[in-house]
């Protein structure tokens, strides 16, 4: 029995927080979560107090911060840091639940299409089970269906009760409405296929509206970033130079706070975008397909009971050799298949740059601000392999996704003139279909050798490994299994792909504007730094007045490095919600910082 609520329970352990934790799929009780939140907040305050005591006891001084300013900062931190930690922990579940809501509503139209393909031959529970099993295709929607599967199979609930339980937990209003309608159809014995057919287009429109609201939110975050983290430093460096000219340096004492505040603020905005915005799915997931079609059941894992263990050992050794040969034949595919490989190259490049720094090569090239140049070059060198892998993968993904609708249309057209699905694929394999041609030819060759159509298509989708392709091929496989009239399913699959591509294009077009604004703002920062340190100083030389702004130049260099690194990542978050997408922008901006402060100023 639940204990009576105390005053603190009503304040902290409220139903809204508990609902957010459950909607975020966080496996922690609300009271335990709040205890951790309070504990972390108190400990953070005690840590600030401990730092202040150490400064007082050991008489630590910072020459760039006046003593009075330092103690004001510590006193403010004693209050603000614990409050900030508490608010971050308290609202994190709601933020995570909101992010899950956005991802559910973006994937829901594709899941409904898949449900529609299944609904003509299986029960409603089996539909939920199949969507749950396809977690790599439907993401957060699969996790919500997994709650229904859990309640039925693990807790022994009936289907309607499991649906009602999920309705109470899911953060998505659209998914909640779908489950409500499904429960009514299930009770009344209505036709599920007609229901899903009626819902498919309406949920696509809801997904478009959701994307519009997300893009508006993205625009707001971009404007905040440009205003606070790019325009702000520009104003500060102008005031710094003006105060140095007048003999004052009150703002210069705040530079350490700027070094801390800019990265923390940028990280916070990037994290918010990462949680709330659904990313461009460039994942390439491949798994080995095991079936009995080509006798793969002979390759048993347990060699002790195998009829010929030596034969199996030879086969496995041969498979390893074939994998190695495949890597040698297709090194680019291997390079982009897993980011671990480019990460190794990043480490090697970083080590090479470090060796150049230790032996004095970098110092000979950059005699002034050597450490700053080394840090920039080290970061750039570490980013290059990851950037190359990401961009090659994105090019591959975009090409495949653009060609898939045409591939499905060709199949649909050939089906209209009476050709079988096998014959259609064989006919298409002989024509040029770009990057898909090799995979389609493999499918046609397998069909010629007696492979089952469904198995050949599944192997094709696993070789390609893209979520969008897997969704389309899964629909085609299900359609080929349940009916010979697959024109309608193909039309739905094409509509799904085109909707997906339109959403990607719309997001890119919107983000491109703010990408240009970030570049423009960063360029203005570098131009202001150049004008302040070159043209502005030169204008006083004719008057016989000289100024020493070396300290200002160093501060501008450091701020430029921070802005270059984080502005590039922010640009990547806006365009693709991926840190890897922003690495190329960071490379360009850091290179611009080196050129500006080393060769121009």
N, C-alpha and C positions, 0 to 999 in steps of 0.2 A: 504494500500500500504506500502511496506517495505521501511523504511527510508534508505538514502544512507549510505554506510559503511564508518565509520571513520577509522583513523589510528589504534586506539585501537581495533576496531572491527576486522580488518584484522589480528591483532596479536593474540587476545584472543578469540574472538567470531567466530572462523573459522568453516568451514563446517565439518572438521574432528572431532572436539570436539562435535559438534551438532549431527553428525552421531553416535559417540560413545555413547552419552547420550540416543539417541533413540534406538540403538541396545541393550543397557543394560536395556531397559525398565524402565528408570528412569523418573518419571513423574514430571519433572522440566524444565522450559525453560532454554536455554543455557545462556542467558544474566543474569538471576537470579542466576544461578549456579556460574557463574564467579564472580558476585558481592559478593556472599557468600564466595567464595574462597579467593578473595582479602581481604575481611573484616577479615576473620579468620587469614590470614597470618599477616596482620597489627597488629591485636590484640595480636597475639602470640609474636610479636616483642616488643610491648609496655609492655606486661607482664614481659618479660625478663628485660627491662629497669627499670620497677617498682621494681623488685626484687633487681637489682643492687643499686637503690637509697635507698631502705630500708637497705641494708647491709651497705651503706656508712653513712646514717644518724644515724642509731642506733649502728654503730660500731660493727657489728656482725662479729665474727671471728670463723673459723673452725680450730681446732688445727691440724687436719690431712691433711689440705691443706694449703700450703704457700700462703700468701696474693697476691703475684705477680701472682702465678698460678691461683688463684681464679679469679682475674680480667681479666686475659687472657681468661679463660673459659667463663666468662660473655660476654666479647666483641665478642668472636667467636659465642656465642649463639645468640646474637642480630642479626647477619647476617644469620647464618646457620638455625636457627629454623624457621624464616618466609619463607626462601627459601624452606626448606624441607616441610613445611606445604603446600605451594603453589604447589610444584611438586606432592605431594601426592594427593591433591584434583584434580589437573589438569589431572593426568594420571589414577585416579581411574575409571572413566567411561570406558576407553579403557581396563583396566584390567578386569572389570566386564563383558564387552562385550566379551572379549576373553574367559572368563570362561563359559559364556552362549554358545559360539560357540562350545567349547569342549563337553559340555553336550548335545547339539543338535545333534552333529555328532555321539555321542555314542548311543543315543536313536533312531536315524533316521532309522536304519535297522529294528528295531522292529515295528516302526510306519508304515513303508512301507509294512511290512507283514500284519499288521492289515488293512491297506488300500486295500491290495490285496484281503483279505477275504470279504471286503464290496463291492468291485467294480463291482461284477457280478449282483448286485440287486439294487444299489442305485446310485444317481447322484454324480458328483464330489463335488458339494457344500455340500451334505449330508455327504460325506466322511470327508471333513474338519470339519464339525460340530461334527461328532462322535469322531474324534481324539481330538477335543477341549474338549468335554465332558469327555473324559478319561484322564483328567489331572494327576490323581494319577498314571497312567501307563506310560505315555510318556513325562512327565515333561515339559522341555523347548520346545519340538516340539509342544506340545498342546498349549503352549502360543503363538507360532508363528501362528498356525492355528486359534487361537483366534483373531488375528488381522484381518484375512480374514472374520471371522464371524462378528466381530465388524463393519467392513466397509460395509458389505452387509446389516446386520440387523439394525444397528443403523444409519449409514450415507447414506444408500440407494444406494450404489455403485453397479454396475454390477460385476459379479464374476471375469472377466478378469482384470478389473481395481483394484479390491481388491487384486488380486494376484500380479499385478505389484507394488502396494504400499508396499506389504510385501517384495517383492524382493529388494526394495530400502532400507529397514530397517534391515532385518535379518543379523546377523553377520556371519552366516555359509555359506560358499561358496557351500558346498554340497547341503544344503537345497535350496539355490538360484537356483542352476542348476536344481534341481528336479522341482521347481515351473515353471521355464522356459520351461522345457520339457512338463510338465503337461498342460501348457497354449497352447502349439503347438498341443498336442494331442486333447485337448478340442476344439480348433478351427477347426481342420481337421476332427473331429468326429471319431477318432481312438478308438481302443478297450483298455479300461483302465486296464482290467485284464491282458492282454498280456503285457502291458507297465509295470505294477508293477511287474509282474513275471520276466521280463527281468532286471529290476533295482534291485531286491532284493539282489542277490548275489554280484553284483558290489558294492553296498553300504555297505555290510558286509566287503568287502575287504578294502574299504575306511576307515571304522571304525577301522579295524586292523592297518592300516597305521597311523591313528590318535593316536591310543593307543601307537604305537611305538615312535612317536614323544613326546608324553606326558611322557613316561617312560624315555626318554633321558633327558627331562627337569627336571624330578624328580631326576635323577642321578646327574645332575649339582647342584641342590639345596642341595642334601645330601652331596656332596663333599665340597660345600661352608660352610655348617654348621659344618662338622667335622673339617675342616681346621681352620676356624675362631673362633669357639665357644668351641672347645674341645682341639685341639692342641695349640691354642693361650694361654689359661690359664695355660697349662702345662709349656710352655716356660716362662710365667710370674712368676710362683711360683719358678721355678729354679733360675731365675734372682733375685727374692726377697731374697731367702736364701743366694745367693752368695753376694749380696750387704750388707745384715745384717752381714755376716762374715767379710766383709771388713770395717764395721763401717758406711757405707752409706745407705741411705734409700730414694733415689729420686723416685724410682718406687713405693714405698709404698704409697706415696702421691696420686697416681693415682687409688688406690683401690676403692674409692667411685664411680669413673667413670666406673670401671669394674662392680660394683654391678648394675649400671644403664644400661650400654651398653649391657651386656649379655642378660638380660630379654627382652629389647626392640628389639635387633637384632633377637632373637629367635622368638618373637611374630610376627615380620614382615615377616620372612620366613614361619612361620606356616600359617599366614593369606594369603600369596601368594599361597601356596599349596592348602589351603581350597577353594580359589576362582577359581583357574585354573583347579584343578583336579576333575573329577566326583567321588563322594564317592561310597563306597560299600553300596548298598541300603539294610539296615537291618530294615527298617521301617515296623511295623506291623499295618496296618490301617484297622479298622473294622467299618462297618456301619450297621445299622439295615435295613434289607430288608423288604419293605412293598409291599405286593401284595394282590390280591383278592383271591389267590388260596386256602388259608386256612381260609378265612373269616376275614382277618386282617382289612378289611374296617369297621368291626363292632366296632373296638376300636377307635372311633373318638376322636380327641383331644378336641372338643368342647362338654363338658359334659352337657351344658345347653340344647342342642337340642337332646341329646341322649335319646333313648327310656327307658333306665334303667341306670341312673347315679350310683346307688348303686352297680349294677352288674359290671360296668366298674371300679369303685373304688376297688372292691374286686379283679378284674383281675389284676389291676396295683399293688396292694399290694402283690398279689401272685407272680408277675414277680420280684418284689424286693427281695422277700424271695428266689426265685429260683436263682437269681444272687448271693445272699449271700452264698447259699449252693454250688453253682458252685465255688466260691472263696475258700470255705473250702475244697472242694474235690480236687481242682487243684491250690494250693497256688503258685506253681512255675510259672504257666501260668499267674496268676495275677501279680506276682512279676515282670515278664519281659514284660508285656503288655504295661506298661507305666513307663517311667523313673521317674515319680513323686514319686512313691512308694519307690524305692531305695534311692531317694534323701532325703526322710523323715528319712529313716534309717541312712543315712550319717549324718544328723543333730543330731540324737540321739547318734551315736557313737562319734561324735565330742564333744558333751556335756559331755559324760562320761569321755573322755580324759581330758577335761578342768577341771572337778571336781577332777580327780586324780592329776592334776598339782597344783590346789589350796590347796589341803589337804597335799601336800608334798610327795605324793607317787612317782611321777616321779623324784623328787629331790633325794629321797633315792636310787633310782636305777641308776640315772645318776647324781652323785654329781658334775661332771665337765661338762661345757657347757649344763646346764639344759635347758635353754631357747631354744637353738638350737634343742636339742633332743625333747622337747615338740612340737615345730613347725613341725618337721619331722613326729612325731607320730600322731599329729593332722591331717596333710594332708593325711597320709596313712590311718588312720581310716575313714576319710571322703570319700576316694576313693574306699574302699573295697566294699561297697554295689553296687555302680554304676558299678564297674568292674565286679562283679559277675553277675549283670543283663545283661550287655552287652555281656559277654562271653557265658552265657547260651542262650541268644537270637541268637548269631551268630552260636552256635552249632545247634540250632533248624533250623535256616534258611538254613545252609549248608546241613543238612540232607534232608530237604524237597526238596531243589533244585536239589540235586543229584538223588533223587528218581522219580522226575517228568518225565524226559525223558523215563524211563523204564515204567512208568504208561501209558504214551501216546503210546509207542510202543506196549504194550499189547493190548490196545484198537484197534490200527491199524491192528494188526495181527488177532484179532477176527473178525474185520470187513471184512477182506479178505476172511474168510471162511464162510461168509454169515450171521453172527450174527448181530442183531440190536445193536445200541448204548446202549440202556437200558439193554439188555441182557449181553453185554460186561461188563458193570459196575457191574452188579449183580454177574457175574462170577469172576471178579477181587476182589470184596469185600470179597469173601470167601477164597482168598489166602492171604498170608502174603506180605504186601508191606511196612513194616516198619512203620515209623511215619505217613504215609499217610493212613494206613489201617483203622483207626477209622473214618476219614473223608469220605473215600470211602464207608464204611459201612453205615454211616448216609445217604449218597446220595441214596444208594441202598434201604434202608428202606423207604425213602421218596417216591421213585419211586413205591415201592410196595403198598404204601398207596394212590397212585393216583396223586402224584405230577407231575407237568410238568417238562420235562427234563431240559430245559433251566433255569427255576427257581431254581431247585435243584442244578445245577452246579454253578449258581451265588451265592447261599447261601454258597456253599462249598468254593469258592474262597474268600468270605468275612470272613468266619470263620478262614481260614488260614491267610489271610491278607497280603501276600507277593506280591510285585510287579511282580516278575518273574512268580509266579504261576498265578496271575491275567491275565497277558498277554497271557499265554498259554490257560487258561480256557476260556478267552474271545474269542480267535480264535475258540476254539471248540464249544462254544455256537453259534457264528455267522455261523459257518459251518453247525451245526445241524439245524439252522433256514432256511438256503437258499437252502440246497441240501442234498440229502441222500448219496452222494458220497464224503465222507470227508477224504479219504485216503491222498489226496494231501495236504489238510489243516493241517492234523496231521503231515505229513512229514515236512511241513514248521515250525510248532510249535516246533517240536523236534529239527530242525536245529537251530531255534532261541535260544532255551534253551541251546543247546550245545555250540553255539557261545558265549553266555553270560557267561557260566561256564569257557570256555577257556580264555576269557578276564580276568576274576577274577583270574584264576590260573596263567596266565602270569604276571599279575601285582604283585601277591604275590611272585612269584619266583624272580622277579627283585628286589622287595623291601627287600626281605629276606637278600640279600647280604649286603645292606646298613644298615639294622637292625643289622646285625652281626658286621659291622664296627663301628656303634655307641656304641654298648656294649663294643667292644674291646677298643675303644678310651676312654670311661669312665673308664674302668678297668685300663687302663694305667695311667690315672689321679690319681686314688686312689693308685695305686702302687707307683707312684712318690711321692705322699704325704707321704706314709708310709716310703719309703726309705729316704726321706729328714729328717723326724722327728725321725726316729728310727735307721736305719742302718748307715746312714751318720753321725749322732751325736755320735753313739757308736764308730765309727772308730777313733774319736778324744779323747775318754776317756783314752786310753792307754798313750796318750801324756800329760795327766794332763790338757787338755784344755776343758772348758765347755762353752756352748752357751745357751742363753735363746731365744728360738724360739716360745714362747707361742703366741705372736702376729701373727706370720706367721701361726701357727697351726689354730688359730681362723679364719684368712682370708681364709685358704684352706678349712676349714669346711664350711664357708659361700658360697664359690664358688662351692664346691661340692654339696651343697643343691640346688643351682640355676641350675647347670648342670644336676643333677639327675632329678629334676622336669621337666625341659624343654626338655632334651634329650629324656625322655620317651614319652612326647607328640609329639615331632618330629618323633620318631619312629612310633607312631600310625598314624600320618599324612602320612608317607611314605607307610605304609602297608595297611591302610584302609581309609585314608583321614578322620579320625574321632578322636576327642580329647578323646572320651571314649575308643577307641581302644588303645590309648597310656597310659591309666591310670595304667594298670598292669605293664608296663615297668617302669613308674615313681615309683610305689610301690617298685619294686625290687631294683631300683637304690637308692632310699632314704633309704631303709633298709640297703643297702651296705654302705652308707655314715655313718649311725649311728654305725654300727659294726666296721668300719674302724677307725673312730676318737674317739670312746668311749672305745672299748675293745682292739684294736690292737696297736694304737699309744699311 
